[in-house]
Amino acid sequence: MRLSMLVIAVAFPAFGQEPTSEGVRRPASAEINSVSVYEAGYWLSVPSTGGLTVPTDPVSLLMGGVEAEASLNLRGRRAEGTFTYRGGYVRNHRFEEMSGSDHTVHLEFLSGRGRRTTYRFEGVGESRLISNMLFAPARTLTAAQEASTPGELSEALGGNVFAAIGGSPLELMINGARRRMGSLHARVTHALLSRLAVQGGIGVIRDLRTTSSNPQFTSGYPSVTLGVGDAGITYSHSPRTRLIFATSYSKSYSSQYRFDIETSTLGVERTVGRRSFVRADGGYARTAYLGEVERPGRNGYTAFGAAGTNAGNHTVAASFRRGVADFHGLGADTTIGGEGSWSWRRARSPLALASSLGYERLQIGSSRILNAWVYHATVIREINPHFSLVFDVAYANGTSGTLADFARRGVRLTLVWTPQENGRRR
């Protein structure tokens, strides 16, 4: 995990990195990944008091902050682990709810590298102001820049509900002033044959909504706990084509709704050329609303599609999903979401560009619709191998009726210092 601005600055170009050669034993290391200072301007509109959907007059304000990240890495021949902490402080002169400290911890452990059976464990905990989450890079962009191959990118974009929750546009709208969450996820993968592998995972996530004395920054939506278990089989039909079967069971609890979701899907993934892929999944889904006699279980379908390419100096990645219910604890009947990202960097150039657009829509009952979208653009200019200037522009908007009840725009200028060289120019 990296600072949101460094995810873009460090990782160009996407899924073109050479993987670390296996069998090389690297010692433990503790590192300061980055230190940054920034100044940001915001224009925001939130619901007026009384829970009405009529927005207040837009408020403009300035915010400044500092952020740092450090990590501990333990690597051996067959296992590796990483613990990362990111902390910062934001100051706003006008609203106390938009000032305070940010904290994020990330623990990841991988065992069995190079063997037929591998184990992965991941834990995340965070308490972050929504004003900073507005500038976080899109999930598709981060996944593309962390993946080494098109197949890894396809796997990162599909099926990871925990990553999907973290990158959800609706999270900006329904959490209030601050996002607080924690998650644990474990997965095992076993190669039965050279072309056939099975995998299974289990995890839980807890998302806490914000409470505040100021109604403008208090979430009107319930906190939620979501548990997920899944299993799957992948078969490599050819070096370029892979078939994917998956089944999952999830249970969601909130103060307003409790429901179970069962899904079974079949998908196909195809590598195109050396640096591109397309993927499509679809299948059956059933939702049961617990304790609601007047709301019987429903049958439905779920669908997922993704594509990505790293051609020349450009990286493009996109994903789309359609599901039943939702993972926000709001009791939706259907969920539709899509996201796309683009990034550019020329070899040996100190300049990098990136942009993304995300959208999410929930259908709750026969009449209520909740939707949100967010746009983010970034320009990075390396000053020298250790310092970069990052300029961000972001815009988010959400509606829960006929009138807009959430809007937030922002610009931010950041000076980033990395002890290790921040450029990977080729």
QUITAUR-V768071 format. One line per field, one symbol per residue. phi: phi as a letter, one per 30 degrees, with the letter a starting at -180 (. if undefined). psi: psi as a letter, one per 20 degrees, with the letter a starting at -180 (. if undefined). Layout:
BEGIN
phi=???
psi=???
END
This chain:
BEGIN
phi=.beeddedddcdddgbddddddicdcddbcbcdabbbabbcbbbbbeddjiddddddeccacbbabbbbbbbcbbbdbbabbbbbbbabbbbdccddcckccbbbbcbbbbjeicdcbbbbbbbbabbdddddecddddddddddcdcbedddedddcicddddddcdddddcccidbcbabbbbbbbbbddbdcbbbaaababbbccddcadcedccdccddbbbcbbbbabbbddaecbbcbcbbbbbbcbbdcbbacbcbbbbbbbbdcicbbabbbbalcbbcbcdicddbddbcabbbbbaaaabciccbbbbbbbbbchacciciddbbbbbabbbbbadeicdcbbaaabbbbbcccicbdbbbabbbbbbbcbddadcbbcbccbbbbbbbbadcdbaabbabbcbcccbedddcbdb
psi=prqhhhhghhjqrqljqpqppqiopprqqpqogqpqqrpqpqoqprqrqjjqjpqrqqpqrqqqrqqqpqqppopahiqqqpppppqrppppigphhjqaqqppqpppppqjpirhpqpppppppqoqphhhhhjqqqghggghiiqhrhghgghhhpinhghhghjphhhhhiibhqpprqqppqqpppogrhipqqqqrqrqqpopqpqqiohhjppjqqqqpppppqqrpppnhriipppppqqqpqppprihqpqqppqpqprppppobhjqqqqpqqaqqpppopjnhinrqqqaqqqqqqqqqnocjqppqqqqqprqbrjikjkqhqppqqqqqqqppqpjpipqqqqqpqqqppoobihpppqqqpqpqqppopgaiiqqpppqpqpqqqqjbiqpjpppqqqppppppphqpiqlp.
END
